[in-house]
Amino acid sequence: MRRCGAVLAFLAAAAAVFFFLLRYGEQQERLHRDIQEPMEAIQIYTDLPQGAVQIFDEPFAEIHGMRLAVQEMTGAQMVQAAEAGRKPDLYLASQRALEALKAAGHLAVHVSEQTDTVLNARKDADGFWTGIWINPAVFAVNVDFAATHPAFFYTWDEVFSRQSVRLIMTDFIAAEYSEDSLMSLVEHFGREGTFARLHEAAGHIVQYGKYLSTPAHMAAMDKCDIGISGLDEAEKVRQEGMPVRIIYPEDGTFYYLYGAAVARGGAHAEAAASFMDWLLDSEERGALLRDHGYYFLYVNDSRRKEDDARQKIEFWPLNKQYTEEGKKKLLDQWLQEIRFGKD
């Protein structure tokens, strides 16, 4: 029996070595082939971190035989590049950037079975762009506060009005996500209702963060009780090993939307559309995204996990159609009346 066991162990080890060598050989052959005959590449402009898109390069190339060439730039730079004749094949960017590109006539229509799985509120009505990921606003809660306040109602009204709660939020002028947060609040609560709530919140805000990750970091370090944060940023803080609870607002929340669009006049329009459809596989691509440290939610994923209070996330019905003039007026009002205002 011992001799039989040793033989089986030897055969298992030999099989494992053989599989490794076979796999290594395939990878080397593919690498050699790519060097000898470089694959064509889909040119992508993105305002996401370049790494969040580049992670899909090898998996897509293995199936479709095309690489991804990713260039990071702002939405304004994308429009400027297109106006100068420098067009990619695909844009993977924030809704704000995609709307600007559509208005300037730089997008092509793409509609498919995959894009049809996305709710109408999260894609362009004319088919010029389709939402892919959302980064919702959540409450990053200090663990000691959560433990000592088990009956706390995590609603926007309660968080904004409870003066005993040490609150941190990102400065609305710090980033496009933050600016979009103010617009979403106004769309949901109305202008008067939003500024009344923000005025109450100003009385117990201990700091306005300059970075999107600040509220979650401060909650984990016991510098505040609740930080208003994006889910991606809060989850990254937790993955760093810092103690923070992630709670979804009980009365629903807003979100920042990222989507994709085929560029008008791109050299690889068909391949770009294929990548866009491939990317919308929320199960396979969502797992890959999380494995690489990005925690956006897929717009077409109905199996969203619960928060630390075993509650599922609910989204406000938002149109998110904000003019530049309207945004400027709201930001100016907030700066004058609340951020730097005096009672």
N, C-alpha and C positions, 0 to 999 in steps of 0.2 A: 504493500500500500504506500509506503514511504517513497519507494522508487517510482511508482506511478504518479504520485503527487509531484515529485521533482520533475518528471518528464512533462507533465501538464504545465507546471510553472515555467519551464524552459520554453515550451512551445508558445505560451502566452507572451513571454518576454520577446521571443523572436518575432512574433506577429506584430507587437507594438513597435519594435525597431524597424521592421519592414514597412509598416504604415507611415512611420515618421520619414523614412528615406524616400518613400514614394511621394509623399506630400511635399517634401523639400525639393525633390527633383522637379515636380510640377511647377512650384513657385519659381525655381531658377529658370526653367524653360520659358515661363511666361515673362519673367524679367528680361531674359535674353531676347525674346521676341519683341518686347516693347522697345528695347534699345535699338535693335536692328530695324524694326518697322514701327516707329512711334505711333500710338493710337491718336486719332483725331480727338479733339477735346471740345466739350461744350463750354463756351465762355459764359461765366456767371458774374454779375455784379450784385453785391449784397451789402446791406447796412447792419447785418448781424456780425458777430465775431466770425472771422474767416474759418476758424476751426469747427464751428457749428455746422458748416456746410461741407467742408473738406472731408469730414468723416464718412461721407457717402460715396467718395470717389472710388475706392477699390471695390466695394460691393456692387456698385452700378456697373463698373467696367467689366467685372467678371461675367455679368449677365448680358450686357448690351454692347460691350466692346468699344466704349467711348469713355474717356477720362473727363474729369471736371477741372476746369481752370478757373479758380475762384479769386476774385479781386474785391477787396473791401473798400467801400467808399460811402459817403453820405448820400441821402436822397437828392440833395441839391447838386452834388457832383455827378450823379447819374444823369440828371437832366442836362447839365452842361456838356457832359461827354457825348450824349446823344445828339445835341444840337451841333456839336463839332464833327459829327459823323462817326464817332467811335461808339459802336453799338455792340452789345454782347448778344448771346443767343437767348439768355434767360435772365430775368430779374428775380431775386429772392430777397424781399425787402418788407419794410413796414407798410401798413396801409397808407400812411401819409405819403411815402415815396411813390407808391404805386398809383395813387390818385393823381399826383403831380405828373407822372409819366404818361398816364392816360390823357390828361388834359392837354398835354403837349403833343399828343399824337404819336407816341413812340411804342405803343403796345399793339400786339395782334390778338385777335379773338382766338380763344381755345376753349372748347367745350367737349366734355367726354363723359363716359360712365363714371369715372373716378371723381371728376369735379362736381358731378351731380349729387354726390353724397354729402356735399357741404351745404349747410343751411344758407338760404338766400341772403340773410342778414350779414353773412361773413364772406361774401364774394360779390364781385361786380355784377350788376344787373344785366349788363351787356356782354358779359363773358370775357372781358379784357384781363381780369385777374381773379385769382381764387385764393381764399384764406387757407393757410397750412397749419400754423401754430398760434396759440394764444398764451400770453403770460398774465394771468389774472392777479388782481390785488387781493392780498390776504392779510391776516393779522399774525405777526410774529410775536409770540407771547412768552414773557419770562416764566420759567418753570416754577419758581417760587410763588409768583403772583397767581398763576393758574391753580397751584395747590391750595393756596389760602383763600381763593375766591371761586369755589366750585360752582356757585350759582350765578356767576356773572353772565349777563346777556351780551354776546358778542355781535351786537348790531352797530351800524354806523352811528345812529343817534346816541347810543349808550357810550360808545368809544369817544365820540366828539364832545359829549356834554359832561361826562363824569369827571369832575374837577380833581378828584383824589387820584386819578390814574396818571402816571407819568407817561406821556405820549411823545413819540418821535415819528416824524414823517419827512419825506424828501422835499426839498425846496422845489416848488413848481417850475422854477426856471432852470433847474439843474440839468434836465435832460428831456428829450422828446416824450419819453414814457411819463415823466412827471407832469409835463404840460398837458398831455393827453388825459391824465388823471383828473385835472381840474375841469377840462371840457366834459368829461364823462359825468362827473358829479353834477355839473350844471344841467346837462341834458336830463339826468334822472331826477334831481331834486328841484330844478328850476334855479334861476339866478338868485332870487331873493332867499330861497330856502338854503342854497349852498353857502352863501356868504354868512347867513345867520349861524349855520353850523360851524363854519370855519372860524368865525369870531369867538364862539364858545370854546372851540378847541385851542385857540391861541392862548387862553388863560392857563393851560396846563401842558403845553408843548415845551419840553425841556431842550429841544434842539431841532433845527431843520437840517437834515443831512444833505451833503453835497453829492453823495454817490448813492446809487440805488440799493447797494448792499448795506448801507449804514444802519437803517432801522433794525434789520434782523440781527446784525452784529451787536448793536447796543442792547437789544433785548436779551441776547444770550449772555452778555457781560454784566447784566443787572444795572445797566445805566438808564433803563426805562422799563415800564411794565408791559407796554404794547408798542410795537413798531408797525407802521403801515408799510407793507413791502410787496414786491412782486413775488410770485410763487417760485420762480426760477432762482432768484437771489436768496430767498429764505431757505430753500432746500439745499442750496450750495453751502450755506452757513452750517446747516445741520450735518451735512456730509463731511464738513471739516472736523466734526466731533464736538461742536459747541452745543450746549444745552439750550434748546429753544423749541417751543411747541408751535405748530402751524395750525391755525384755526381759520376756517372759511367764514366770512360774514354771514350771519344767520338770515339776513334780509337780502341776500344776493350781492353781487359785486360787479365791478367793471373789469376791463381787460385791455391789453395792448395786443394788436393783431399783426401777424406777419403772414405774407402771402407770396405767391409766385405768379409770374406773367411771362409769356413768350414775347421777346422783343420783335418789333416790326422791322423787317428787313434783315434779320439775323441769318448768318450763313448756315446754321444747323437748326432751323426752326422745328423740323420734325423730331429730331433727337431731343431738343429742349422740351417739347411737349411730352415726349415719352418719359423723360426724367421727372417732369412735374407730376404726371400720373403715378409713376413708380413711387415718388416721395409720399403720396397720399395714403399709402398702406400704413395705417396707424399702428397696427400690431407689430409688424416687423421693423419698420423704421423708428417707431417710438421706443422700442427696446434698445436699439442702437444709439439713439439720442441720449437716453438715460445712462447707458453704459459709459458714455464719454463725458458725463457730467453736465448735461443740459436738461432742464426740467420743465420745458414748455409742455402745454397740453395740445394734443391734436384736435383740430376743429371738428373732425368727424368721428371722434372716439366716444362711444356711449358708455364705456366701462371705466369711467374715471374713479380713481381710488378715493376713499373717504379721508377726512382730515383726522387730526389727533383726538377730536371729540366725536368721531364716528359719524360725521355729517358729510353729505355730498355737496358739491359746489353748485350754486345756482347763479346764472348770469342775468344781468339787467338787459332788457330789450333796447339796444342802442343802435342808432343809425350812424353815428360817428361821422357826420358830415359837417365839418367845422371850417368856416372861412378864415383866411389869414387875418382879415380885419377884425372879425369877431373874437378870435383868439387873443389878439393884441389888446383889445379892450378889456377882456376878462383878466388877463395877466396884469395889466396896469392897475385895474381896480384892486386886485388882491395885493399887489405890492404897496399901493398907497394906503389902503384901508386896514390891512391886516398885517402883512409882513413887516412893514416899517411904519405902520400907523400908530397913533397914540390915542389912548382912551380920553 
